[in-house]
Structures are given as C-alpha cells and as structure tokens.
C-alpha cells in the first residue's frame, strides 16, 4: 500500500499589522492585498476570509487576536472613504467594533492608505483635523485621529482617536413587528423600552434586571449592586475586591442564547461602581463578546455601559463618563438629547509581519 502524503500547503499570503485598543487585540490588513497563492486574481470576499479566520486568530497556532479588522479601499457606499470588515475569532462576521475602528483609523494614517472613493485624498502628514468616513455593517462611522493629543506616545506607537459612534438605539424583542426598525434611545425614552427583567435560572442568579441598548451592535448591561439589592444575584458578586474573578461567562452564555425573546445580543457587560468612582464619573466593567468570550475591552460595549449608567443615574451626562475595563479606560460622551455618542481612546501598533496560511 502506498503511503498517504499529508501536506499543509499554504493558500494565502497576508501582510498584517497586530494592533490593540485598550487591550482588545486585532489582526489588521487590507482586503485587496491578501494574495491567493494559486494565482487567482478575483476580488477577495469577507466570507472567504472568514474561512481561515480561526487559523489566524488562534493564540497557539496562529497570530492570536480577538477579531480581524479588514480594510476596504473601495466601499459600496460612495459617500464613505473606506469600508471596515469585522470578523470574530470564531469566524463569524460582526457588524462593528468600537475599539477596532480606532485601530482601523490608525492603520489608515500609518500606511497612508488611499481611497478609491475620494477625489481629494486625506492629508496624512500631521493634520489634526482629519475626518475618516467609514462604512460598516452597522452604517457610517466617523473617526478623528487626534494626532496632537497629549496622551499620544510616539515611542510606544500610540495615538488617541475620537469616534462618532452614531446614536444610541433601543434593542427590540424578536416578537415585535418593528424588530428591524431602529428606535432612538434617549433620557426621554420610557423605562420599559430599555430595562427588562429576564430569567437566568442558575443557583446563584435566578433573574437579572438588565439595560438593553444598541450601539452599532446590541448590548446587555448588568448593574451588579442593583441585582443583589433585588435578590436576583448572590451577594458574593458585590465584593469589589473580587470583581475581576467572578464567573460572568455562564450568565453571559444564557443571555446571548436569545433568552426571553431577545435576539442578537452581541455583548454582555457587568458593571460596578465604588463611592470614589461615583465622584470621578466612572464605572468599572467586564465584558463578554459574542464569538470571542471575555475580552479586555470593548468599544461598543463601553458606549453601551456609559449610556446605561447615565440612564440609571450612575454617571452624569454633562461630562465625559469614564468606563474602565481590564484593558484600560475609554472616555464616552453621550448627548441624551440627540442620542449621539462620542468615544475617545488609544490605538496601538504592536508589530507588523507577514504570514502564509
């Protein structure tokens, strides 16, 4: 019997940049520069890229990341300069990523990526008034690289980026006929439009009072102290010193499984606040992202946390809210009158390389 030859011949060559934003890490590359090694010159699709995402994102066998961030210099929306693709480490295509879009913006600046949609290209050389208009699956997002910000660090290859995250919207129930119609969320919205009590059914967590808000993707925000006060959550979860160690994955899995008719809950955030945090207009949060598990930070999640914190009186809307996640702090400004959200945070280049996969 002839021996069976097992080969692992690579199919793609990718020049990439490893980046991170507040500890949320990404593999970033340009869609039209992924090279098929079989000579096929046809346009690369996101579906094709998702097919090898697990290999790229594997932390032992690949590069390792929470998500792939893919740059398209020729987006479908001709009002946009660039298109942004987001693929979770499990290979599923996501709508948006708030930390990823800052890294996206830095990559554009660093590599002077030209847009096929712009007649007049961006000024990449030190202009602090650059506006990038980016098409995402959640709609248009505008970013502003703050090239002269005092927190930039040239030695560590860090710049601060401000992002217009759009408006906060109400998450809908699957059995509502207007599920697909976005509803603007503001302080004038009725309580029942964003706050729900859902069944969890665990020995240490019978139910949860949650705030549902959509910021690019749907967020479920859980305030620890409120749920302990209601008797829904075991009091051990209220130990501030042990917040980093409590089990949030099991609860998040139940919430993300469309419990009580909610669908498409991308991220679940657990929030605590000390008296000192209250004075600083700050909350502490941990997040579980769909397809990636618990991550060090989440940009859309931080926006959802800030909006929920203002709605519930934990933060003051008249100044920037500080949302501190394990990977760092993000500054969120929410104008509850027009529901517009601005997020400012770091984007960092870790290294650049090439991979055959």
C-alpha positions in Angstrom: 0.0 0.0 0.0 1.4 3.4 -1.0 1.9 5.8 1.9 -0.6 8.7 2.3 1.1 12.1 2.0 -0.3 14.7 4.4 0.6 18.2 3.3 -0.1 21.6 4.8 0.5 23.8 1.8 -0.5 27.4 2.4 -3.2 29.1 0.3 -2.8 32.8 1.2 0.0 35.3 1.9 -1.1 38.2 4.2 0.8 41.3 5.2 -0.7 42.3 8.5 -0.4 44.6 11.5 -1.1 43.4 15.0 -2.8 46.2 16.9 -4.7 46.7 20.2 -7.0 49.3 21.6 -7.4 49.3 25.4 -6.3 45.6 25.4 -8.8 44.5 22.7 -6.4 43.0 20.1 -6.7 42.7 16.4 -5.1 41.4 13.2 -5.5 44.3 10.7 -4.9 44.0 6.9 -6.1 45.4 3.6 -8.7 43.3 1.8 -7.3 43.8 -1.7 -3.7 42.9 -0.6 -4.5 39.4 0.5 -2.7 37.2 -2.0 -4.0 33.9 -3.1 -1.1 31.6 -3.8 -2.9 29.7 -6.6 -2.8 32.8 -8.8 -6.5 33.6 -8.6 -6.8 37.4 -9.0 -10.6 37.7 -8.3 -11.8 40.0 -5.5 -11.4 38.6 -2.0 -14.7 38.2 -0.1 -15.3 38.5 3.6 -16.9 35.0 3.5 -13.6 33.6 2.1 -11.6 35.4 4.8 -13.9 34.1 7.5 -12.9 30.6 6.3 -9.4 31.0 7.6 -10.1 33.3 10.5 -9.8 30.6 13.1 -6.3 29.8 12.0 -5.2 33.4 12.0 -6.8 34.2 15.4 -5.6 31.0 17.2 -3.4 32.1 20.1 -1.2 29.0 20.0 -1.2 28.1 16.3 -1.7 31.4 14.6 -1.2 35.1 15.3 -3.7 35.4 18.0 -6.5 38.1 18.3 -10.0 38.9 19.4 -11.1 39.9 15.9 -9.8 40.5 12.4 -10.2 44.1 11.2 -10.2 44.3 7.4 -9.7 47.5 5.3 -11.6 48.0 2.0 -10.4 51.0 0.0 -13.4 50.8 -2.3 -16.6 50.5 -0.2 -20.1 50.1 -1.6 -21.3 53.4 -0.1 -19.7 56.0 -2.3 -20.1 58.6 0.5 -17.6 56.6 2.6 -13.8 56.7 2.1 -13.2 53.2 3.4 -15.1 50.1 4.3 -14.5 48.2 7.5 -15.0 44.4 7.9 -15.0 42.8 11.3 -14.7 39.0 11.8 -14.8 37.4 15.3 -12.2 34.9 16.2 -14.8 32.1 15.7 -15.1 33.1 12.0 -18.5 34.9 12.3 -18.8 38.2 10.6 -19.7 41.0 13.1 -21.4 44.4 12.5 -18.9 46.7 14.1 -16.2 47.0 16.7 -15.6 50.3 18.6 -12.0 49.5 19.7 -11.3 48.0 16.3 -12.4 51.1 14.4 -9.8 53.2 16.2 -7.1 50.8 15.2 -8.6 50.8 11.7 -8.1 54.6 11.6 -4.5 54.4 12.9 -3.7 51.8 10.2 -5.0 54.2 7.5 -2.9 57.0 8.8 0.3 54.9 9.3 0.1 53.3 5.9 -1.3 56.2 4.0 -4.0 54.1 2.5 -5.6 55.8 -0.5 -9.3 55.6 -1.0 -10.8 54.8 -4.4 -13.8 56.9 -3.5 -12.1 60.1 -2.7 -11.2 62.7 -5.4 -9.0 64.5 -2.8 -7.1 62.2 -0.5 -6.6 62.8 3.2 -3.6 64.7 4.4 -1.7 62.1 6.4 1.2 64.4 7.4 0.4 65.9 10.8 -3.1 67.4 10.1 -5.1 67.2 13.4 -8.4 67.8 11.6 -8.6 64.6 9.6 -12.1 63.0 9.4 -12.4 59.5 8.2 -15.8 58.3 6.9 -16.0 54.6 7.3 -18.7 52.2 6.1 -19.5 49.3 8.5 -22.3 46.8 8.6 -23.9 49.0 11.2 -23.8 52.1 9.0 -21.5 55.0 8.6 -19.0 55.7 11.4 -16.8 58.9 11.5 -13.4 58.9 13.2 -11.0 61.6 14.1 -7.3 60.7 14.7 -6.1 63.2 17.4 -2.5 63.5 16.1 -1.6 66.2 18.6 -3.3 64.7 21.7 -1.3 64.9 24.9 -1.7 61.2 25.6 -0.1 60.1 22.3 3.1 58.2 22.8 5.4 58.0 19.8 7.8 55.6 21.5 5.0 53.1 22.2 3.3 53.8 18.8 0.1 55.0 20.4 -2.3 57.7 19.2 -5.7 58.7 20.6 -8.7 58.5 18.3 -12.1 60.1 18.7 -15.0 58.2 17.2 -18.5 59.4 16.4 -20.3 56.1 17.3 -23.7 57.3 15.9 -26.8 57.3 18.0 -28.0 55.0 20.8 -30.9 52.9 19.8 -33.4 50.6 21.5 -32.9 46.9 21.2 -36.0 45.1 20.1 -37.7 41.8 21.0 -38.0 39.1 18.4 -41.8 39.0 18.6 -42.3 42.7 18.0 -43.3 43.5 14.5 -41.0 46.5 14.3 -37.9 44.5 15.4 -35.8 45.7 12.4 -36.8 49.3 12.8 -34.2 51.3 14.7 -35.5 53.4 17.6 -33.5 56.2 19.1 -32.8 55.9 22.8 -32.7 59.0 24.9 -33.4 60.0 28.6 -37.0 60.7 27.4 -37.5 57.1 26.4 -39.9 55.2 28.6 -38.2 52.9 31.2 -39.9 49.8 29.7 -38.2 50.4 26.4 -34.7 49.7 27.7 -35.0 48.0 31.1 -36.1 44.4 31.4 -36.0 41.5 33.9 -35.0 38.2 32.3 -34.9 34.7 33.6 -31.4 33.1 34.1 -32.2 30.1 36.3 -28.9 29.5 37.9 -28.5 28.7 41.6 -26.6 31.9 42.2 -28.5 34.0 39.7 -32.3 33.5 39.3 -33.1 36.5 37.3 -31.4 39.7 36.1 -32.5 43.3 35.7 -30.8 44.4 32.5 -30.5 47.5 30.4 -30.6 46.8 26.7 -29.1 49.3 24.3 -27.9 49.2 20.8 -24.6 50.9 19.8 -23.6 49.5 16.5 -24.4 46.1 18.0 -26.8 45.1 20.8 -25.5 45.4 24.4 -26.9 44.0 27.6 -25.7 45.9 30.7 -26.0 44.4 34.1 -25.5 46.5 37.3 -24.2 44.2 40.0 -25.4 46.2 43.1 -28.9 46.6 41.7 -29.4 42.9 41.1 -28.0 42.0 44.5 -30.4 44.5 46.0 -33.3 42.9 44.2 -32.2 39.5 45.5 -31.5 38.1 42.0 -27.8 37.7 42.3 -25.7 36.1 45.0 -24.2 38.8 47.4 -20.7 37.4 46.8 -20.8 39.2 43.4 -20.8 42.5 45.2 -17.3 42.1 46.7 -15.5 44.9 45.0 -12.1 43.4 45.6 -13.1 40.2 43.8 -14.9 41.7 40.8 -12.1 40.6 38.5 -12.6 36.9 39.5 -16.3 36.4 39.5 -17.8 34.0 36.9 -19.6 36.0 34.2 -19.2 33.6 31.3 -22.1 31.3 32.3 -24.6 34.1 32.8 -23.5 35.7 29.5 -23.9 32.5 27.6 -27.5 32.3 28.8 -28.2 36.0 27.9 -26.7 35.5 24.4 -28.8 32.4 23.8 -31.8 34.6 23.0 -33.3 34.2 26.5 -36.9 35.7 26.9 -37.2 36.5 23.2 -34.2 38.8 22.8 -32.0 38.1 19.8 -28.6 39.1 18.5 -27.2 40.2 21.9 -23.6 40.7 20.8 -22.1 41.8 24.1 -22.9 41.5 27.8 -21.4 43.9 30.3 -21.2 43.6 34.1 -20.8 46.9 36.0 -19.8 48.0 39.5 -19.1 51.4 41.0 -17.5 52.5 44.2 -18.3 55.8 46.0 -15.0 57.2 44.7 -15.8 56.1 41.2 -19.1 58.0 41.5 -17.2 61.2 42.3 -15.0 60.6 39.3 -18.0 59.9 37.0 -16.5 56.4 36.4 -17.8 52.9 36.3 -15.8 49.6 36.2 -16.9 47.0 33.7 -16.1 43.5 32.4 -17.4 42.3 29.0 -18.1 39.1 27.2 -18.2 39.5 23.4 -20.1 37.1 21.2 -17.7 34.7 19.4 -14.7 35.9 21.4 -15.6 35.3 25.1 -14.4 37.7 27.7 -12.1 40.3 26.3 -10.0 43.0 28.0 -12.1 45.8 26.5 -14.9 46.5 24.0 -15.6 49.9 22.4 -19.2 49.5 21.6 -19.7 47.8 25.0 -18.1 50.8 26.8 -20.6 53.1 25.0 -23.5 50.9 26.0 -22.2 50.9 29.6 -22.0 54.7 29.6 -25.4 55.2 28.2 -26.9 52.7 30.6 -25.0 54.3 33.5 -26.4 57.7 32.7 -30.0 56.3 32.3 -29.7 54.7 35.7 -28.0 57.6 37.4 -24.6 56.1 38.0 -22.9 58.8 35.8 -23.6 62.4 34.9 -24.2 63.2 31.2 -22.8 66.7 31.4 -19.2 65.5 31.3 -17.3 62.6 29.9 -18.0 59.2 31.5 -15.0 57.0 32.2 -15.6 53.4 31.5 -12.7 51.3 32.9 -12.3 47.8 31.6 -9.4 45.4 32.3 -7.5 46.7 29.3 -7.8 50.4 30.1 -10.1 53.4 30.2 -12.3 54.8 27.5 -13.9 58.2 27.6 -17.5 58.4 26.5 -19.6 61.5 25.9 -23.4 60.9 25.3 -25.7 63.8 24.4 -29.0 62.3 25.6 -31.0 65.0 23.7 -29.9 63.8 20.2 -28.5 60.4 21.4 -25.2 61.0 19.7 -22.2 59.1 21.3 -18.5 60.1 21.0 -15.8 57.7 22.3 -12.1 58.6 22.7 -9.4 56.0 23.4 -6.0 54.7 22.3 -5.0 52.8 19.2 -1.6 51.0 19.4 0.5 49.2 16.9 2.2 46.1 18.4 4.1 44.8 15.4 4.0 44.2 11.6 4.7 41.0 9.8 3.6 38.5 7.1 2.0 35.1 7.4 1.4 32.2 5.0 -1.7 30.4 5.8 
